[in-house]
């Protein structure tokens, strides 16, 4: 049974082959001019591995290693290369996820499609996902349950998702009411300097409740303080 990742990869692999057959007159001259512009040459060892039909994972790992080495040694020209690749992508109406495909081909001669037809990147406290005309539901599912799963865990590890229920709304309402109650002016002159206590607020919140015993009010006061502490926490 194919997973969403397999479907996305297979579809992009088909698009890749179709694209090179249909638009080879645009792709090949552009790639060649970029190689000449930055004095890039395809890695012959990688090409030999392909010719010898070596294990696909071995070829991929080797080309990844070569890409990593190149990125470290040529940091200053990387943005310029990507600008040229952006122009090629625009001609072919492709998303930014295809940059990695063309970049790998530039340096190693290996043609591999992107795993998903969408692009994502980190922006401060957000993860931004770019979709395009070719993005499918399978792409989104593959990304969400794949690379984004670990990234979300790491980036938002202190975040607690809220799923409000009837009790949650009541707690929020009590919290809001308690804040409003504390800000209200006390009209009686003799109470001008009196600061409302939590027990006073509880008395107002549960004024029409049948159970107004001291023990019950103390429990309600403690619950109010706990809810106040939770709701005042800044979500990270």
Helices and strands as residue ranges (DSSP letters): H 4-22, H 24-37, H 44-51, H 56-73, H 75-92, G 96-98, H 99-108, E 118-123, E 126-131, H 137-145, H 147-155, H 166-183, G 189-191, H 198-205, H 214-232
